[in-house]
């Protein structure tokens, strides 16, 4: 991803604004449409949880094959995240998102009509590419159309839509599961995404292209027109600020990421991305319905309780977004790790047959709340802050790729080690995740600097000074 606006650019734009900025209908529509890509992102990655049991029986999958089926989408996600920036620069953020929208639609339709295991895998990978591309292009587009004083909230709206998409996937699975589709149930669960995907693709034709991308291509007249439509008060000042920012970014492309000077930010970005997955979030969310089944719940009750977990995830993420600039990144990471660690230990207790299975829902709700306001709220903000301006785009790509690679490993490995409650070592995966949270607490406590309310130009000194 690209760094968007330098501190100097922000200051110039804000001082030029004069009066407080008022959001207009063009900016609202563009934000809602771009954020719909985040909703599809969340829906696509989680909807498979409601199909696990049926697909495992249909294709007679062993645990390794089931893990591969689930991880296949994330293989696509890694590809999409790594390679989306180049077409985004070449053809524009909005028009590249159209390709992502088409891929979402192809994935949904292909999964619904899949005639075998490998066609299903192929279409899941296609959907994953759309997810990875959306994770890069959606926030990038939103950052580039947003006024400085609204940028954080509008970009965060994309992240919020991911969580809304997760909740809608659980609700959709629950609703479709009660309609009596029988052997075709999984096809409907995976195929229903075609409707919002088509809406996303069509609506992208009605929002403006990114003014910053237009400036990159030398189309200043159209960029100025878009800025006026978005409600920019002093268009010439904004044009000058973008020009200056692009000049600084161009100079930064020659600076290498992997060198001794950037060792600490690389360590921070890679570890925060790894710990985000080492609490087991993708293992638990992708296999949430089977987890309830393994603990003795019926399919319908498992689907319903997944909805409860999805609601808790949404509320916790919203809370994390509200308090991250007040409470700070480091306290949220530590508090979240403590909470998820305790909840995971409790889940392991249930699966080892030492506690009442009725506790599982509340332990999972507690777990998802702690992840949502801790790791879930902090990871993308922290990765975007710790790198110097000259290598921020490269650092963001490194952090995102690390996150998705770890997500692939966890989602692939989880069913290999997961067992029904009461079986020997059934709690082992959850104990492993809990231990990783203890390690995270120590690493964050000793090595992570606090980055709240620190200007980006002062961040290098802050990180170097941290013990």
NUMIFI-534305 format. One line per 3 residues: their letters; for each residue x, y, z negated of N, C-alpha, C. Coordinates in steps of 0.1 Angstrom, whole numbers, plus 5000, padded with zeros to 4 digits. Example, Ala and Ser with C-alpha at 12.3 -4.5 7.8 and 13.67 -1.06 7.14 Angstrom:
<kolbas>
as> 5132:4943:4922:5123:4955:4922:5132:4967:4922  5128:4978:4929:5137:4989:4929:5129:5000:4921
</kolbas>
This chain:
<kolbas>
xxx> 5008:4988:5000:5000:5000:5000:5009:5012:5000  5003:5023:5004:5011:5036:5005:5009:5043:4992  5019:5051:4988:5017:5061:4978:5008:5072:4985
xxx> 4999:5077:4977:4989:5086:4984:4993:5101:4983  4992:5106:4971:4996:5120:4970:5006:5122:4959  5016:5130:4963:5027:5133:4953:5021:5143:4943
xxx> 5027:5144:4931:5023:5154:4921:5022:5168:4927  5032:5171:4936:5032:5185:4942:5020:5187:4950  5016:5176:4958:5005:5177:4967:4992:5179:4958
xxx> 4991:5171:4947:4979:5172:4939:4978:5186:4933  4989:5192:4929:4989:5205:4922:4984:5215:4933  4990:5214:4945:4987:5224:4955:4972:5223:4959
xxx> 4967:5211:4960:4952:5209:4964:4944:5215:4953  4947:5211:4940:4939:5215:4929:4939:5231:4927  4950:5237:4929:4951:5251:4928:4943:5258:4939
xxx> 4944:5251:4951:4937:5257:4962:4922:5256:4961  4917:5247:4953:4903:5244:4952:4895:5256:4946  4902:5262:4937:4895:5274:4931:4884:5270:4921
xxx> 4873:5267:4927:4861:5263:4919:4861:5248:4917  4854:5242:4907:4852:5228:4906:4846:5222:4919  4851:5210:4922:4847:5203:4935:4833:5197:4932
xxx> 4824:5198:4942:4811:5191:4941:4811:5181:4952  4808:5168:4947:4807:5157:4957:4795:5159:4966  4797:5157:4979:4786:5159:4988:4782:5145:4994
xxx> 4771:5145:5002:4766:5132:5007:4775:5124:5016  4784:5131:5024:4793:5124:5032:4803:5117:5024  4808:5123:5013:4818:5116:5004:4811:5105:4997
xxx> 4799:5107:4992:4792:5096:4985:4790:5084:4994  4785:5086:5007:4783:5075:5016:4796:5068:5019  4806:5075:5022:4819:5069:5025:4824:5061:5014
xxx> 4823:5066:5001:4827:5058:4989:4819:5046:4988  4806:5047:4989:4797:5035:4987:4800:5024:4998  4802:5028:5010:4805:5018:5021:4819:5012:5019
xxx> 4829:5020:5016:4842:5014:5014:4842:5005:5001  4835:5009:4991:4835:5001:4979:4827:4988:4981  4818:4987:4991:4811:4975:4994:4821:4964:4998
xxx> 4833:4968:5003:4843:4958:5006:4848:4952:4993  4848:4959:4982:4852:4954:4969:4842:4944:4964  4829:4947:4966:4818:4938:4962:4819:4925:4970
xxx> 4822:4925:4983:4824:4913:4990:4836:4906:4986  4847:4913:4982:4859:4907:4976:4856:4899:4964  4848:4905:4955:4845:4897:4942:4836:4886:4945
xxx> 4826:4888:4954:4816:4877:4957:4823:4865:4964  4832:4868:4974:4838:4857:4981:4847:4849:4973  4855:4855:4963:4864:4847:4956:4857:4839:4945
xxx> 4846:4842:4940:4840:4835:4929:4828:4826:4933  4822:4828:4944:4810:4820:4948:4813:4805:4949  4826:4802:4951:4829:4787:4952:4827:4780:4939
xxx> 4827:4788:4928:4825:4781:4914:4812:4773:4913  4802:4778:4920:4789:4771:4919:4787:4760:4929  4798:4757:4937:4797:4747:4947:4807:4735:4944
xxx> 4815:4737:4933:4826:4728:4931:4821:4713:4929  4811:4711:4921:4807:4697:4918:4801:4690:4931  4793:4698:4938:4787:4692:4950:4797:4689:4961
xxx> 4807:4699:4963:4817:4697:4973:4827:4685:4970  4830:4684:4957:4839:4674:4953:4833:4660:4955  4820:4659:4953:4813:4646:4955:4811:4643:4970
xxx> 4807:4654:4978:4805:4653:4992:4817:4648:5000  4828:4655:4997:4841:4651:5004:4849:4641:4997  4844:4636:4986:4852:4626:4978:4866:4631:4975
xxx> 4867:4643:4969:4880:4649:4966:4886:4645:4953  4899:4642:4953:4905:4641:4940:4909:4654:4935  4915:4655:4923:4917:4668:4916:4926:4677:4924
xxx> 4936:4671:4930:4946:4679:4938:4939:4685:4950  4930:4677:4957:4923:4682:4969:4913:4693:4965  4907:4691:4953:4897:4701:4949:4904:4714:4946
xxx> 4916:4713:4940:4924:4725:4937:4928:4732:4950  4932:4724:4960:4936:4730:4973:4924:4737:4980  4912:4730:4979:4900:4736:4985:4898:4750:4979
xxx> 4899:4751:4966:4897:4764:4959:4908:4774:4962  4921:4769:4962:4932:4778:4964:4933:4783:4978  4926:4776:4988:4928:4779:5002:4924:4793:5005
xxx> 4914:4798:4998:4910:4812:5000:4921:4822:4996  4928:4818:4985:4938:4827:4980:4951:4826:4989  4953:4815:4996:4963:4815:5006:4961:4826:5016
xxx> 4948:4826:5020:4944:4837:5030:4946:4851:5024  4943:4852:5011:4944:4865:5004:4958:4870:5004  4967:4861:5001:4982:4865:5001:4985:4870:5015
xxx> 4981:4863:5026:4984:4867:5039:4978:4881:5042  4965:4882:5038:4959:4895:5041:4965:4907:5034  4969:4905:5021:4975:4915:5013:4989:4919:5018
xxx> 4996:4909:5023:5010:4912:5028:5010:4919:5042  5000:4916:5050:5001:4921:5064:4990:4932:5067  4982:4936:5058:4971:4945:5061:4976:4960:5063
xxx> 4987:4963:5057:4992:4977:5057:4996:4981:5071  5002:4972:5079:5007:4976:5092:4995:4979:5102  4985:4970:5103:4973:4975:5112:4966:4987:5106
xxx> 4966:4988:5093:4960:5000:5087:4967:5012:5091  4980:5012:5092:4988:5024:5097:4986:5026:5112  4985:5014:5120:4984:5015:5134:4970:5019:5139
xxx> 4960:5013:5134:4947:5015:5139:4937:5022:5130  4942:5025:5118:4934:5033:5108:4928:5024:5098  4926:5030:5086:4920:5022:5075:4906:5018:5077
xxx> 4898:5027:5082:4883:5024:5084:4882:5013:5095  4889:5014:5106:4887:5005:5117:4893:4991:5113  4904:4991:5105:4909:4978:5101:4899:4972:5091
xxx> 4892:4980:5083:4882:4974:5074:4871:4968:5082  4868:4973:5094:4858:4966:5103:4862:4952:5106  4875:4950:5108:4880:4936:5111:4878:4928:5099
xxx> 4881:4933:5087:4878:4926:5074:4864:4922:5073  4855:4932:5076:4840:4929:5076:4836:4918:5085  4842:4918:5097:4839:4907:5106:4844:4893:5101
xxx> 4856:4893:5095:4861:4881:5089:4853:4876:5078  4848:4885:5069:4838:4881:5059:4826:4874:5065  4821:4880:5075:4809:4874:5082:4812:4860:5088
xxx> 4824:4859:5095:4828:4846:5101:4830:4836:5090  4836:4840:5079:4838:4831:5067:4824:4825:5062  4815:4834:5060:4802:4830:5054:4795:4821:5064
xxx> 4794:4825:5076:4787:4817:5086:4794:4803:5088  4807:4804:5089:4815:4791:5091:4813:4782:5080  4814:4787:5068:4813:4778:5056:4799:4772:5055
xxx> 4789:4780:5059:4775:4775:5059:4773:4764:5069  4780:4764:5080:4778:4755:5091:4789:4744:5092  4799:4745:5082:4810:4736:5082:4807:4722:5084
xxx> 4814:4715:5094:4811:4701:5097:4821:4691:5091  4829:4696:5082:4839:4687:5076:4847:4695:5066  4856:4688:5059:4865:4694:5049:4874:4704:5055
xxx> 4881:4701:5066:4891:4710:5071:4885:4722:5078  4874:4721:5085:4867:4733:5089:4863:4743:5078  4859:4737:5066:4855:4745:5055:4868:4752:5050
xxx> 4879:4745:5049:4892:4751:5044:4895:4762:5054  4894:4760:5067:4898:4771:5076:4890:4783:5074  4877:4782:5073:4868:4794:5071:4870:4800:5057
xxx> 4874:4792:5047:4878:4798:5034:4890:4806:5035  4900:4802:5043:4912:4810:5045:4909:4823:5052  4900:4822:5062:4896:4834:5069:4890:4844:5060
xxx> 4881:4839:5051:4875:4848:5041:4886:4854:5032  4896:4846:5028:4907:4851:5020:4915:4862:5026  4917:4861:5039:4924:4871:5046:4916:4884:5045
xxx> 4903:4883:5046:4894:4895:5045:4896:4901:5031  4896:4892:5021:4898:4897:5007:4911:4904:5005  4922:4898:5010:4935:4904:5008:4936:4918:5015
xxx> 4930:4918:5028:4930:4931:5035:4922:4941:5028  4911:4938:5023:4902:4947:5016:4909:4953:5003  4917:4944:4996:4923:4948:4984:4934:4959:4986
xxx> 4939:4959:4999:4949:4970:5003:4942:4982:5009  4933:4979:5019:4928:4990:5027:4916:4997:5020  4908:4991:5012:4897:4998:5005:4902:5009:4996
xxx> 4910:5005:4986:4915:5016:4977:4923:5027:4984  4931:5022:4995:4938:5032:5003:4929:5042:5009  4919:5037:5016:4909:5046:5022:4903:5056:5012
xxx> 4898:5050:5001:4892:5058:4990:4901:5069:4985  4914:5065:4983:4923:5075:4977:4925:5087:4987  4924:5083:5000:4928:5093:5010:4916:5102:5014
xxx> 4904:5098:5010:4892:5107:5013:4888:5115:5000  4894:5111:4989:4889:5117:4976:4896:5130:4972  4889:5140:4967:4896:5151:4961:4904:5147:4949
xxx> 4915:5155:4946:4924:5150:4936:4917:5148:4922  4908:5157:4919:4902:5156:4905:4892:5144:4904  4888:5138:4916:4879:5127:4915:4886:5114:4919
xxx> 4898:5115:4923:4905:5103:4929:4905:5091:4920  4908:5092:4908:4909:5081:4899:4896:5074:4897  4885:5082:4896:4872:5076:4894:4867:5069:4907
xxx> 4869:5075:4918:4864:5069:4931:4872:5057:4935  4885:5057:4932:4893:5045:4935:4889:5034:4925  4887:5037:4912:4882:5028:4902:4869:5022:4906
xxx> 4861:5029:4913:4848:5024:4917:4849:5012:4926  4860:5011:4934:4863:4999:4942:4865:4987:4933  4873:4989:4922:4876:4978:4913:4863:4974:4905
xxx> 4854:4984:4902:4842:4981:4896:4833:4972:4905  4833:4975:4918:4825:4968:4927:4830:4953:4928  4843:4951:4926:4848:4937:4926:4841:4929:4915
xxx> 4840:4935:4903:4834:4928:4892:4819:4927:4894  4812:4937:4900:4798:4936:4904:4796:4924:4914  4806:4923:4923:4805:4912:4933:4806:4898:4926
xxx> 4815:4897:4916:4816:4885:4908:4803:4882:4901  4797:4892:4895:4784:4889:4888:4773:4885:4898  4773:4892:4910:4762:4888:4920:4765:4874:4925
xxx> 4777:4870:4926:4780:4856:4930:4774:4846:4920  4776:4849:4907:4770:4840:4897:4755:4840:4897  4749:4852:4899:4734:4853:4900:4729:4846:4912
xxx> 4736:4848:4924:4732:4841:4936:4733:4826:4934  4743:4821:4928:4745:4806:4926:4733:4801:4918  4730:4809:4907:4719:4805:4898:4706:4804:4906
xxx> 4703:4815:4913:4690:4816:4920:4689:4805:4931  4699:4804:4939:4698:4794:4950:4698:4780:4944  4704:4778:4933:4704:4764:4926:4690:4760:4922
xxx> 4681:4770:4920:4668:4767:4915:4658:4766:4927  4662:4767:4939:4653:4767:4951:4651:4753:4957  4659:4743:4952:4657:4729:4956:4662:4726:4970
xxx> 4673:4732:4974:4679:4729:4987:4686:4715:4988  4687:4709:4977:4693:4695:4977:4707:4695:4983  4710:4686:4992:4724:4684:4997:4729:4696:5005
xxx> 4720:4705:5009:4724:4717:5016:4726:4729:5007  4725:4727:4994:4726:4738:4985:4739:4746:4986  4750:4739:4987:4763:4746:4988:4764:4754:5001
xxx> 4758:4750:5012:4758:4758:5024:4751:4771:5022  4740:4771:5015:4733:4784:5013:4741:4793:5003  4747:4787:4993:4755:4795:4984:4766:4802:4991
xxx> 4773:4795:5000:4785:4801:5007:4780:4810:5018  4769:4806:5024:4764:4814:5036:4757:4827:5033  4752:4828:5021:4744:4840:5019:4752:4853:5020
xxx> 4765:4852:5019:4774:4864:5020:4773:4870:5034  4768:4863:5043:4768:4868:5057:4760:4881:5058  4749:4882:5049:4741:4894:5050:4748:4907:5045
xxx> 4754:4907:5033:4762:4919:5030:4774:4922:5039  4780:4911:5044:4791:4912:5053:4787:4920:5066  4776:4916:5071:4771:4923:5083:4768:4937:5080
xxx> 4761:4940:5069:4758:4954:5065:4771:4962:5064  4781:4956:5058:4794:4963:5056:4800:4967:5070  4800:4957:5079:4806:4959:5092:4799:4970:5099
xxx> 4785:4970:5099:4777:4980:5106:4779:4994:5100  4779:4995:5087:4779:5008:5080:4793:5015:5082  4803:5007:5084:4817:5013:5086:4817:5022:5099
xxx> 4808:5020:5108:4808:5028:5120:4802:5042:5117  4797:5044:5105:4790:5057:5102:4797:5065:5092  4809:5061:5088:4817:5069:5079:4830:5074:5086
xxx> 4835:5086:5082:4847:5092:5089:4860:5084:5087  4869:5086:5096:4882:5080:5094:4890:5088:5084  4900:5082:5078:4908:5088:5068:4915:5101:5073
xxx> 4914:5112:5067:4921:5124:5072:4936:5123:5071  4941:5116:5061:4955:5114:5060:4960:5105:5071  4953:5095:5075:4957:5087:5086:4957:5095:5099
xxx> 4946:5103:5101:4946:5112:5113:4958:5121:5113  4962:5126:5102:4974:5134:5101:4987:5126:5105  4987:5114:5101:4998:5105:5104:4999:5104:5120
xxx> 4988:5104:5126:4987:5102:5141:4988:5115:5148  4989:5126:5141:4991:5139:5147:4978:5145:5152  4966:5140:5147:4953:5146:5151:4948:5155:5141
xxx> 4955:5167:5140:4951:5176:5129:4938:5182:5130  4933:5184:5142:4920:5190:5144:4909:5181:5138  4909:5169:5142:4899:5159:5136:4901:5158:5121
xxx> 4913:5158:5116:4916:5157:5102:4909:5168:5095  4911:5180:5100:4905:5192:5094:4890:5191:5094  4884:5186:5105:4870:5185:5106:4865:5175:5095
xxx> 4872:5164:5094:4868:5154:5084:4869:5160:5070  4879:5167:5067:4881:5173:5054:4869:5183:5051  4865:5191:5061:4854:5200:5059:4841:5192:5056
xxx> 4839:5181:5063:4827:5172:5061:4827:5166:5047  4839:5163:5042:4840:5157:5028:4839:5168:5017  4838:5181:5021:4836:5191:5011:4849:5198:5006
xxx> 4860:5196:5013:4872:5203:5009:4871:5218:5010  4875:5225:5000:4872:5240:4999:4883:5248:5007  4895:5244:5006:4906:5251:5013:4913:5241:5023
xxx> 4907:5240:5035:4912:5229:5044:4926:5232:5048  4931:5244:5052:4944:5247:5056:4954:5243:5045  4951:5245:5032:4960:5242:5021:4961:5226:5020
xxx> 4950:5220:5022:4950:5205:5021:4958:5199:5033  4956:5205:5045:4964:5200:5056:4979:5202:5054  4983:5213:5048:4997:5215:5045:5002:5206:5035
xxx> 4994:5203:5025:4998:5194:5014:5000:5180:5019  4991:5175:5028:4992:5162:5034:5004:5161:5042  5007:5172:5050:5019:5172:5059:5032:5170:5050
xxx> 5032:5177:5039:5044:5176:5030:5045:5162:5024  5034:5157:5020:5034:5143:5014:5039:5133:5024  5034:5134:5037:5038:5125:5047:5053:5126:5050
xxx> 5059:5138:5049:5073:5140:5052:5081:5133:5041  5077:5134:5028:5084:5128:5017:5082:5113:5018  5071:5108:5022:5069:5093:5023:5078:5088:5034
xxx> 5079:5095:5045:5088:5091:5056:5102:5089:5052  5107:5099:5044:5120:5098:5039:5122:5086:5030  5111:5083:5022:5112:5072:5012:5113:5058:5019
xxx> 5109:5057:5031:5109:5044:5038:5123:5038:5039  5133:5047:5039:5147:5042:5040:5153:5037:5027  5146:5039:5016:5151:5035:5003:5147:5020:5000
xxx> 5157:5012:4997:5154:4998:4994:5147:4996:4981  5139:4986:4980:5132:4983:4967:5141:4975:4958  5147:4964:4964:5155:4955:4956:5170:4960:4954
xxx> 5172:4968:4944:5185:4973:4940:5185:4975:4925  5197:4976:4919:5199:4977:4905:5190:4988:4899  5189:4999:4906:5182:5011:4900:5167:5008:4898
xxx> 5162:4999:4906:5147:4996:4905:5145:4982:4897  5155:4977:4891:5153:4964:4884:5142:4964:4873  5142:4975:4866:5132:4976:4855:5118:4977:4860
xxx> 5115:4986:4869:5101:4986:4874:5097:4973:4881  5107:4967:4888:5104:4954:4894:5100:4943:4883  5108:4943:4872:5105:4934:4861:5091:4937:4855
xxx> 5087:4950:4854:5074:4953:4848:5063:4949:4857  5064:4952:4870:5054:4949:4880:5052:4934:4881  5063:4927:4882:5061:4912:4884:5056:4906:4872
xxx> 5060:4910:4860:5056:4903:4848:5041:4907:4845  5037:4919:4847:5023:4923:4844:5014:4915:4853  5018:4913:4866:5010:4906:4876:5010:4891:4872
xxx> 5021:4885:4867:5021:4871:4863:5012:4869:4851  5014:4877:4841:5006:4875:4828:4991:4877:4831  4988:4885:4841:4973:4887:4845:4967:4874:4848
xxx> 4975:4864:4854:4970:4851:4858:4973:4841:4848  4983:4843:4840:4987:4832:4830:4978:4832:4818  4968:4840:4817:4958:4838:4807:4947:4829:4813
xxx> 4949:4824:4825:4940:4815:4831:4927:4820:4838  4927:4833:4840:4914:4839:4844:4909:4833:4857  4917:4830:4867:4912:4825:4879:4909:4810:4878
xxx> 4916:4803:4869:4912:4789:4866:4898:4788:4860  4896:4797:4850:4883:4797:4843:4872:4802:4852  4874:4813:4859:4863:4819:4867:4860:4810:4879
xxx> 4870:4805:4886:4867:4797:4898:4861:4783:4895  4863:4778:4883:4858:4765:4878:4848:4767:4867  4842:4779:4865:4834:4781:4854:4822:4771:4853
xxx> 4815:4769:4864:4804:4759:4863:4809:4745:4860  4819:4740:4866:4825:4727:4862:4829:4726:4847  4834:4738:4842:4839:4738:4828:4827:4736:4819
xxx> 4815:4742:4822:4803:4740:4814:4799:4726:4816  4800:4720:4828:4796:4706:4830:4804:4697:4822  4818:4699:4822:4827:4690:4815:4824:4691:4800
xxx> 4818:4702:4795:4815:4703:4781:4802:4698:4778  4795:4692:4788:4782:4685:4785:4769:4693:4788  4771:4705:4795:4759:4713:4799:4753:4707:4812
xxx> 4740:4710:4814:4734:4706:4827:4738:4716:4837  4736:4713:4850:4740:4722:4861:4732:4735:4860  4719:4735:4857:4711:4747:4857:4716:4756:4845
xxx> 4718:4750:4833:4722:4758:4821:4736:4763:4824  4745:4755:4831:4758:4760:4834:4758:4772:4843  4749:4772:4853:4748:4783:4862:4743:4795:4855
xxx> 4733:4793:4846:4728:4804:4838:4738:4811:4829  4746:4802:4823:4756:4807:4813:4767:4814:4821  4770:4810:4833:4779:4817:4841:4775:4832:4844
xxx> 4762:4834:4845:4757:4847:4847:4760:4856:4835  4758:4850:4823:4761:4857:4810:4775:4861:4810  4784:4852:4814:4799:4855:4814:4801:4867:4824
xxx> 4794:4866:4836:4796:4877:4846:4792:4890:4841  4781:4891:4833:4776:4904:4827:4786:4909:4817  4792:4900:4809:4802:4904:4800:4814:4909:4807
xxx> 4818:4903:4818:4830:4908:4826:4827:4922:4831  4815:4925:4836:4812:4938:4841:4813:4948:4830  4807:4946:4819:4806:4955:4808:4820:4958:4802
xxx> 4828:4947:4801:4842:4949:4796:4851:4957:4805  4849:4955:4818:4857:4962:4828:4853:4977:4828  4841:4980:4827:4836:4994:4825:4842:5000:4813
xxx> 4842:4993:4802:4848:4998:4789:4862:5001:4791  4870:4992:4797:4884:4994:4799:4887:5006:4808  4879:5008:4818:4881:5020:4827:4879:5033:4819
xxx> 4870:5033:4809:4867:5045:4801:4878:5048:4792  4884:5037:4785:4894:5040:4775:4908:5039:4779  4911:5035:4791:4925:5033:4795:4933:5046:4794
xxx> 4928:5057:4797:4936:5070:4796:4936:5075:4782  4928:5070:4773:4928:5075:4760:4936:5066:4751  4933:5053:4752:4940:5043:4743:4954:5040:4748
xxx> 4956:5041:4761:4969:5037:4767:4970:5023:4772  4980:5021:4781:4981:5008:4788:4986:4997:4778  4997:5001:4771:5003:4991:4762:4994:4985:4751
xxx> 4987:4994:4744:4978:4988:4734:4967:4980:4740  4962:4983:4752:4951:4975:4758:4957:4961:4762  4969:4961:4767:4975:4948:4771:4977:4939:4759
xxx> 4982:4945:4748:4984:4937:4736:4971:4933:4729  4962:4942:4728:4949:4938:4722:4942:4928:4731  4942:4929:4744:4936:4920:4753:4942:4906:4752
xxx> 4956:4906:4750:4963:4893:4749:4960:4886:4736  4959:4894:4725:4955:4888:4712:4941:4882:4713  4931:4889:4719:4918:4884:4720:4916:4872:4729
xxx> 4923:4872:4741:4922:4861:4750:4929:4849:4744  4940:4851:4737:4948:4840:4731:4939:4833:4720  4932:4841:4712:4924:4835:4701:4912:4827:4708
xxx> 4906:4833:4718:4895:4827:4725:4899:4814:4732  4910:4814:4738:4916:4802:4745:4919:4791:4735  4924:4795:4723:4927:4785:4713:4913:4778:4709
xxx> 4903:4787:4708:4890:4781:4704:4884:4772:4715  4886:4776:4728:4881:4768:4738:4888:4754:4738  4902:4754:4736:4909:4742:4735:4904:4733:4723
xxx> 4900:4740:4712:4894:4733:4701:4881:4725:4705  4873:4732:4713:4861:4726:4718:4864:4714:4727  4873:4716:4736:4876:4705:4746:4883:4693:4739
xxx> 4890:4696:4728:4897:4685:4721:4887:4677:4713  4874:4681:4713:4864:4674:4706:4863:4677:4691  4869:4689:4687:4870:4692:4673:4860:4703:4669
xxx> 4852:4708:4679:4842:4719:4675:4830:4717:4683  4819:4723:4679:4806:4722:4685:4806:4728:4699  4801:4721:4709:4801:4726:4723:4793:4739:4725
xxx> 4783:4741:4716:4775:4753:4717:4784:4766:4715  4796:4765:4710:4805:4776:4708:4811:4780:4721  4811:4772:4731:4818:4774:4743:4814:4787:4750
xxx> 4801:4789:4752:4796:4801:4759:4802:4814:4752  4801:4814:4738:4805:4826:4731:4820:4828:4732  4827:4817:4732:4842:4818:4733:4846:4823:4747
xxx> 4839:4819:4757:4841:4823:4771:4837:4838:4772  4826:4842:4766:4822:4856:4767:4833:4865:4760  4838:4860:4748:4848:4868:4741:4861:4868:4749
xxx> 4864:4857:4756:4876:4856:4764:4875:4867:4776  4864:4867:4783:4862:4875:4795:4862:4890:4791  4856:4893:4779:4856:4907:4774:4870:4912:4772
xxx> 4878:4903:4765:4892:4907:4762:4901:4908:4775  4898:4899:4784:4906:4900:4797:4901:4913:4804  4888:4916:4805:4883:4927:4812:4888:4940:4808
xxx> 4889:4943:4795:4894:4956:4790:4909:4956:4788  4915:4944:4789:4930:4944:4787:4936:4943:4801  4940:4930:4805:4946:4928:4818:4939:4933:4829
xxx> 4925:4931:4830:4917:4935:4841:4918:4950:4844  4917:4958:4833:4917:4972:4835:4931:4978:4837  4941:4972:4833:4955:4978:4833:4963:4974:4845
xxx> 4962:4962:4850:4972:4957:4860:4974:4966:4872  4964:4970:4879:4966:4978:4891:4971:4992:4888  4966:4998:4877:4970:5011:4873:4985:5011:4869
xxx> 4989:5001:4861:5003:5000:4857:5013:4998:4868  5009:4989:4877:5018:4986:4889:5020:4999:4897  5009:5007:4899:5010:5019:4907:5018:5030:4901
xxx> 5020:5029:4887:5027:5040:4880:5042:5038:4878  5047:5025:4877:5060:5023:4872:5071:5025:4883  5067:5026:4896:5078:5027:4906:5080:5042:4910
xxx> 5092:5045:4913:5095:5059:4918:5087:5061:4931  5084:5074:4934:5076:5078:4946:5082:5071:4959  5095:5071:4960:5101:5066:4973:5098:5052:4976
xxx> 5096:5043:4966:5094:5029:4968:5080:5024:4962  5071:5034:4960:5058:5030:4953:5050:5020:4962  5050:5023:4975:5043:5014:4984:5048:5000:4984
xxx> 5061:4999:4985:5068:4986:4985:5065:4979:4971  5066:4986:4961:5064:4981:4947:5050:4976:4945  5040:4983:4951:5026:4979:4950:5024:4966:4957
xxx> 5030:4965:4969:5029:4952:4977:5035:4941:4969  5047:4943:4963:5053:4933:4955:5044:4928:4943  5039:4938:4936:5030:4934:4924:5017:4927:4929
xxx> 5011:4932:4940:4999:4925:4945:5002:4911:4950  5013:4909:4957:5016:4896:4962:5019:4886:4951  5026:4891:4940:5029:4883:4929:5016:4878:4922
xxx> 5006:4888:4921:4994:4885:4915:4986:4874:4922  4986:4875:4936:4978:4865:4944:4985:4852:4944  4999:4852:4945:5006:4840:4945:5004:4832:4932
xxx> 5004:4839:4920:5001:4832:4908:4986:4827:4907  4977:4835:4913:4963:4831:4913:4962:4818:4921  4969:4817:4932:4969:4805:4940:4974:4793:4932
xxx> 4985:4794:4925:4991:4783:4917:4981:4779:4906  4976:4789:4899:4967:4785:4888:4954:4779:4893  4948:4784:4903:4935:4778:4908:4937:4764:4914
xxx> 4949:4762:4920:4952:4749:4926:4955:4739:4915  4962:4743:4904:4967:4733:4894:4956:4730:4884  4947:4740:4881:4938:4738:4870:4930:4725:4871
xxx> 4923:4721:4882:4916:4709:4882:4924:4696:4880  4937:4697:4883:4946:4686:4882:4948:4682:4867  4948:4692:4858:4950:4690:4844:4937:4691:4836
xxx> 4926:4696:4842:4913:4697:4834:4907:4683:4832  4901:4682:4820:4894:4669:4817:4882:4672:4809  4873:4662:4809:4860:4664:4802:4863:4665:4787
xxx> 4855:4673:4780:4856:4675:4766:4856:4662:4759  4866:4661:4749:4867:4648:4741:4877:4639:4746  4881:4640:4759:4891:4631:4764:4905:4635:4759
xxx> 4915:4626:4759:4928:4630:4753:4934:4641:4761  4939:4651:4754:4946:4663:4759:4937:4671:4768  4924:4671:4766:4914:4679:4774:4917:4694:4771
xxx> 4921:4697:4760:4924:4711:4756:4937:4717:4761  4946:4708:4767:4959:4712:4771:4960:4724:4780  4952:4725:4790:4953:4737:4799:4951:4750:4791
xxx> 4941:4750:4782:4938:4762:4775:4948:4765:4764  4954:4755:4758:4965:4757:4749:4977:4764:4756  4980:4759:4769:4991:4765:4777:4988:4780:4779
xxx> 4976:4783:4783:4972:4797:4786:4973:4806:4773  4969:4800:4761:4970:4807:4749:4985:4810:4745  4993:4800:4747:5008:4802:4744:5013:4813:4753
xxx> 5009:4814:4766:5014:4824:4775:5010:4838:4770  4998:4839:4764:4994:4852:4758:5002:4856:4746  5007:4846:4738:5016:4849:4728:5029:4855:4733
xxx> 5034:4848:4744:5046:4853:4751:5044:4867:4756  5032:4870:4762:5029:4883:4767:5030:4894:4756  5024:4891:4745:5024:4901:4734:5039:4905:4731
xxx> 5048:4895:4730:5062:4898:4727:5068:4906:4738  5066:4902:4750:5072:4909:4761:5067:4923:4762  5054:4925:4761:5048:4939:4762:5053:4947:4751
xxx> 5054:4942:4739:5058:4949:4727:5072:4954:4728  5081:4946:4733:5095:4949:4733:5100:4956:4746  5094:4954:4757:5099:4958:4770:5091:4968:4778
xxx> 5078:4969:4774:5069:4978:4783:5068:4992:4777  5071:5002:4785:5069:5016:4781:5055:5020:4783  5050:5029:4775:5036:5034:4776:5037:5045:4787
xxx> 5027:5044:4796:5027:5053:4808:5016:5063:4808  5007:5063:4799:4996:5072:4799:5000:5087:4798  4994:5095:4806:4996:5110:4805:5010:5114:4808
xxx> 5018:5106:4816:5031:5109:4820:5031:5112:4835  5036:5124:4839:5037:5127:4853:5045:5117:4860  5042:5114:4872:5049:5104:4880:5063:5107:4882
xxx> 5066:5120:4883:5080:5124:4885:5089:5122:4873  5082:5121:4861:5089:5119:4848:5090:5104:4845  5084:5095:4853:5082:5081:4849:5096:5074:4849
xxx> 5104:5077:4858:5117:5070:4859:5125:5072:4846  5125:5084:4841:5133:5087:4828:5126:5079:4817  5113:5079:4816:5106:5072:4806:5109:5057:4806
xxx> 5109:5051:4818:5112:5037:4819:5126:5034:4815  5136:5042:4820:5150:5040:4816:5152:5041:4801  5145:5050:4795:5147:5052:4780:5141:5041:4772
xx> 5131:5034:4778:5124:5023:4770:5134:5012:4766  5133:5007:4754:5143:4997:4750:5138:4983:4755
</kolbas>
